[in-house]
Amino acid sequence: MSDSRALKPLFQGAAVVLALGLTTLVLLATKAPPLAAYVNIARGAVGTVSVALDVLVAWVPLLLVTSGLLVTFTVGLWNIGIEGQITFGAIFATWALRSFQGGAASGAIDPALAIALSVLAGMAGGALWAMLVGALKTFGGVNEIFGGLGLNYVATALNLWLIFGPWKRPGVASMSGTVPFDKALWLPTINEQSRFAPIAVVLALVAIAVVFALIQGTYFGLRLKAVGKNPKAAYLLGIPTWQYTMASFAICGILAGLAGAVQVTSVYHRLIPSISSGYGYMGLMVSMLVNFSAAVAAPVALFFAALNVGSIQLPITLKLDSSLAGVLQGTLVLFVILAEGARMRFMKKGGRKA
Amino acid sequence: MLIELRDICKTFGPVRANAGISLAVPPASVLGILGENGAGKSTLMKILSGFQPPDSGSIIIDGEAATIRSPADALARGIGMLHQDPLDFPPLRLIDDLILGSRGPLRPDRKKAAREFRELAVRFDFDLDHEAYVDSLTVGERQQLEILRLLWLGARALILDEPTTGISLPQKQKLFATIRLLADEGMTVLFVSHKLEDVESLCDRAVVLRQGALVGSSEPPFDTKRLVELMFGKEVPQTPRYKIPCGETVLAARGLCLESLRLQIKDLDLEVYAGEVVGLAGMEGSGQAIFLASCAGLERAVAGSVCLDETDMTSRSHHDFKREGVAYLPAARLEEGLVPGLSLEDHFILAEGKRGLFIDRREAEREAVSRIASYNIKGRPDSPVESLSGGNQQRALLALLRDKLSLILVEHPTRGLDIESTIYIWSKLKERCSQGTAIVFISSDLDEILQYSDRVLVFFAGRVSPPLSAEDLGVEELGRLIGGKGWERFEASATAETAEASHV
């Protein structure tokens, strides 16, 4: 047992090497210089202060959704619907900001309060959409993966309808989204050009810290774990299982909604068609990569954000598509899980011999 | 087909499921294989049908040593197994279920298969429509389908595992006629059962397994008394029981009707008194488990009522029962009772059900250490429950119980435990009784039932005996009742009662 545990870093190291190897093969197959590509990504992520801040901008929503997903994973749920929950958070936040716009301009409402209320509205929106998945599962017997996937499409369709319908720009509706909000309703950034809002980073760090404490140190977290690991025994131990399932959906939805609200208030300053930007799915990958533990989620999410931002320059400098980051992220997750599977088999065989 | 098993051994961890079993089954005969739960019948049949390999020993078919690697392999050699739960495909049509297992061309000839299926069905007088869906059949009809399928695939030996559970009497008669017919035509039949009557009326020979070993064999005319002795062991001298005076009614089931897929329980009446131990005896799946679950709010009754301390609890949830002081300990400790991946300390925290936000880990550890000590659990507060031995898992389950309970319901309190743990578990349970807690437990160990119960209820295929005093009940009589014999006297007294009632 202790032997195989010592082997764990070895297997994980091998996974990283294999992921890099496979990505390199992909690069070679497209006749691109691998080393130059990696250097480019690194430079694109940390080369200047401005790109480094962009990494943090991408880190915030990713860390928020990962925090939320860790809660649903704790209770044994695959919350694929996270994308829709981000979108719904963004829609609710936009709705709130639009209704405060007039009041903020005339001074009837403090802009800071308006922003705060809009962010809360976003959290409520995400929670609502997540609890719908939960209700479908609990009362309708719909697996959360199917329910979540379906509701993702509904959320996207609703988003598009709003952008091209009721909330369209005066004159002609456009893929570039709704009319930007007044500057007064933007989440304060460090300067005019940057999209980096320190408050958002603080919120994300608080979120992961709260989730960590919740799972590690509270009665609530321990009961979530029990429900996730053995619902039947949890029920016999007196835990109201479906209520805990719903609560975990609500928490995840709140954090996903917060991510959506942050995208609207600090990054895009408007509602755009692809507002969730795939952060939900990426959050699922991060959760799997950290083996569903909150302790190392923040640095791994930061690494993924860096890969994303770092690859933005690839099309210009090397005529490579920026989806290379996705290739690396995907293979990394696959190989780490594969390595864990291989380690388990290895352990079992060793055990049988003993 | 002549099947010979030579010195078959199979162990699962510490359990010797088959300890050197040798057996020969000649063609054109029906061999009954008797034994209580866990005697090793299923393991032996699974080895013969290719579900699992033996640790050692050999299988010889028609004088030739055979290695059977998989169920498909077994079938290719002509050995087909009819499982207790039919292994078919409910969403398919009968004809597709039939074709599915055949090794044919890419495009199966449905017409030919349908014709052959009809011919087989007519031969055995089975009323099966090959275009119907499997899920529209009764358990008995699915069994018929499975027999036809195995025959169609060329089985020359049939293993039937508890085939008479859950089928109606006419279906059973038809099944037996079919088996007889097949045997007369040269089929080798192995008939696994715990029902003495079935074995006695059908088999040409019967062997008895007990604790993984073949302990005896018998030929007709069968001596029931001897078979019971072989199955359950010799009557052991009773250790003196200490009687706890019974108090008020803790649990009252009145006219309880329960249904599961396989059986029905009708009009069950039982009152359990404080400090009393009631044992539920019977072969597994005879209805005792759903009755126990219904006393814990885990199973809905079709009719009738369950009262706790005169509060009607019918169709209330298990958590309501828990609040009234009822505890339920499931047999599958690691699957239903404990949460694998969590530590003992975590379990104590969960069981306590404290309100609050943060867990005081230091206090929780102190509490865990004291509980571990007082229940003599070999483990530490941070030991994951799955790392504990079965005995220690059972101790942990007991340690999780709240201090004040009115009723403890236990499934198989000492299954798989060694003597030391068994005695310990019961001393803890009896301690509860002396505090006024009533205990209702299920066991397939007759000695345990007789030794620890005050009263016994015997279950057989959904029929329930009236409460019998454990003191007046012998192992042999209990064994006969469990095997479905000697039930007439209850019926006689019941009809007498009804007659009396109608007079009044």
Chai-1 contact restraints between the chains, C-beta under 6 A:
chainA,res_idxA,chainB,res_idxB,connection_type,confidence,min_distance_angstrom,max_distance_angstrom,comment,restraint_id
A,G217,B,F358,contact,1.0,0.0,6.0,A-B,restraint_1
A,T218,B,L357,contact,1.0,0.0,6.0,A-B,restraint_2
A,T218,B,F358,contact,1.0,0.0,6.0,A-B,restraint_3
A,Y219,B,G356,contact,1.0,0.0,6.0,A-B,restraint_4
A,Y219,B,I359,contact,1.0,0.0,6.0,A-B,restraint_5
A,L222,B,D346,contact,1.0,0.0,6.0,A-B,restraint_6
A,A226,B,V339,contact,1.0,0.0,6.0,A-B,restraint_7
A,A226,B,L350,contact,1.0,0.0,6.0,A-B,restraint_8
A,K229,B,V339,contact,1.0,0.0,6.0,A-B,restraint_9
A,K229,B,G341,contact,1.0,0.0,6.0,A-B,restraint_10
A,N230,B,V339,contact,1.0,0.0,6.0,A-B,restraint_11
A,K232,B,E336,contact,1.0,0.0,6.0,A-B,restraint_12
A,A233,B,E336,contact,1.0,0.0,6.0,A-B,restraint_13
A,A233,B,G337,contact,1.0,0.0,6.0,A-B,restraint_14
A,A233,B,L338,contact,1.0,0.0,6.0,A-B,restraint_15
A,A233,B,V339,contact,1.0,0.0,6.0,A-B,restraint_16
A,L237,B,L350,contact,1.0,0.0,6.0,A-B,restraint_17
A,L237,B,A351,contact,1.0,0.0,6.0,A-B,restraint_18
A,G238,B,K322,contact,1.0,0.0,6.0,A-B,restraint_19
A,G238,B,G353,contact,1.0,0.0,6.0,A-B,restraint_20
